[in-house]
Amino acid sequence: MKATAAPVDTKTVEIDRVFDATIERVWELFTDPDEIAVWGCGDWYHHVDIDLDLRVGGVIHHRVTSIDDGTAWTFHGVYYEIDGPRRLVYSFDWKSDWREPFSPSMVSIDFSTSDEGGAAIHLQHSGLPTDSFDTAEAHWNSFLDILAGLI
């Protein structure tokens, strides 16, 4: 499968983080459904269920509900690249109704060992509509803060 370039009228969130853990542990936090269920809801959602098929062409469905109003959301993604524990690329789409048209953005995460020996990640979430950029950046930072607390 080949990832496509983002349309011109979109933005990209880029975040660099270093965790006090091995690269293998951080990879596990991004690829194990039980781990994602803990950190992948951030401060905005409650985890409901997760299905993850970690292979190129495999899908992830993460069902959550909004803490504020109980609205059910499903994160849907398709894995394009899996090179553990170095790189993970997948599409990203949120839907409150499964009949909504598919309009994915792309997430790529590069994992490396920092100079201090921790696990470094460089996360890019591209293809985001400009009006959702700030929310996406805030959500990713919240997710990663919770993830850091699991280490």
ABEGO torsion letter per residue (X at the ends): XBBBBBBAABBBBBBBBBBBBBAAAAAAAAABAAAAAAAAAEAABBBABBBBBBBBGBBBBBBBBBAAAGBBBBBBBBBABBBOAABBBBBBBBBABAABBBBBBBBBBBBBBBAAGBBBBBBBBBGBBAAAAAAAAAAAAAAAAAAAAAX
